[in-house]
Amino acid sequence: MADPSNCSHLDTIDASVAPSADGCEDCLKQDGWWVHLRLCRSCGHVGCCDSSPSKHATAHSRSSSHPVVQSFEPGEDWLWCYSDEVGFTLPELTPSPSHS
């Protein structure tokens, strides 16, 4: 993982956001399915990863201009900035979010 200073969008991260759903919010509405989940660190939107058919996390980032997501998978604590194309961790955001 890269150094967090390689991300120019750290100021958009809200450590207190609540997840919008226990699964991909958009797939749940459309009766779709996902592989892995991502949590938008600006607003809490939970979307599916780019290995999923609908790639809702990326679509949300593009439509909302929210650049940073965190893995929403148990045991994972990494973040990804779509704008800077960099992955990193922030100790203050661990442990990773979890879902049922």
C-alpha positions as CSV (number, residue, x, y, z in Angstrom):
1,M,0.0,0.0,0.0
2,A,1.1,3.5,-0.7
3,D,1.7,6.3,1.7
4,P,-1.6,8.2,2.4
5,S,0.1,11.4,1.5
6,N,-0.1,10.2,-2.1
7,C,-3.8,10.9,-2.0
8,S,-4.8,14.5,-2.4
9,H,-8.3,13.8,-1.2
10,L,-7.8,12.9,2.5
11,D,-9.9,15.9,3.4
12,T,-13.0,14.2,1.9
13,I,-12.8,11.2,4.3
14,D,-15.4,11.2,7.0
15,A,-14.5,8.6,9.6
16,S,-17.9,8.7,11.1
17,V,-20.1,7.8,8.0
18,A,-22.6,5.1,8.5
19,P,-23.0,2.4,5.8
20,S,-26.1,2.9,3.7
21,A,-26.8,-0.9,3.5
22,D,-25.4,-4.3,4.5
23,G,-24.8,-5.1,0.9
24,C,-24.5,-3.2,-2.4
25,E,-27.2,-0.6,-2.1
26,D,-27.9,-0.5,-5.9
27,C,-27.7,-4.3,-6.4
28,L,-30.2,-4.8,-3.6
29,K,-32.6,-2.4,-5.3
30,Q,-32.1,-4.1,-8.7
31,D,-32.0,-7.7,-7.4
32,G,-28.4,-7.9,-8.6
33,W,-25.3,-9.6,-7.0
34,W,-21.8,-8.6,-6.1
35,V,-18.4,-10.0,-5.4
36,H,-16.9,-7.5,-2.9
37,L,-18.2,-4.3,-1.3
38,R,-16.8,-0.8,-1.0
39,L,-17.8,2.0,1.5
40,C,-17.8,5.6,0.2
41,R,-15.9,7.5,2.9
42,S,-17.7,10.7,1.9
43,C,-21.3,9.7,2.3
44,G,-21.5,6.0,3.4
45,H,-22.8,4.6,0.1
46,V,-22.1,0.9,-0.1
47,G,-21.4,-0.3,-3.6
48,C,-20.0,-3.3,-5.4
49,C,-16.4,-3.6,-6.6
50,D,-15.2,-3.6,-10.2
51,S,-15.1,-7.4,-10.2
52,S,-18.9,-7.3,-9.8
53,P,-21.1,-7.1,-12.9
54,S,-22.4,-3.6,-12.2
55,K,-19.4,-1.9,-10.6
56,H,-21.6,0.4,-8.5
57,A,-18.8,1.7,-6.3
58,T,-17.0,3.2,-9.3
59,A,-20.2,4.5,-10.8
60,H,-21.0,6.2,-7.5
61,S,-17.6,7.8,-7.3
62,R,-17.9,9.1,-10.8
63,S,-21.5,10.4,-10.4
64,S,-21.0,12.0,-7.0
65,S,-17.3,13.1,-7.2
66,H,-16.7,11.2,-4.0
67,P,-13.1,10.0,-4.5
68,V,-12.3,7.6,-1.6
69,V,-13.7,4.2,-0.7
70,Q,-12.8,1.7,1.9
71,S,-13.0,-2.0,1.6
72,F,-16.2,-3.1,3.2
73,E,-15.0,-6.7,3.6
74,P,-14.4,-8.2,7.0
75,G,-10.7,-8.1,8.0
76,E,-9.7,-5.6,5.3
77,D,-8.8,-2.0,6.2
78,W,-7.4,-0.5,2.9
79,L,-8.8,2.5,1.1
80,W,-8.7,3.5,-2.6
81,C,-8.7,6.9,-4.1
82,Y,-10.3,6.8,-7.5
83,S,-9.0,10.3,-8.5
84,D,-5.4,9.7,-7.6
85,E,-5.5,5.9,-8.3
86,V,-3.7,5.1,-5.1
87,G,-4.4,2.5,-2.3
88,F,-3.5,3.2,1.3
89,T,-4.4,2.6,4.9
90,L,-5.2,5.0,7.7
91,P,-4.7,3.6,11.2
92,E,-7.5,5.8,12.6
93,L,-10.0,4.1,10.3
94,T,-9.3,0.6,11.6
95,P,-10.7,-1.9,12.3
96,S,-12.4,-2.3,9.0
97,P,-16.1,-1.8,8.6
98,S,-18.1,-5.0,8.7
99,H,-21.5,-6.2,7.5
100,S,-23.6,-9.2,8.0
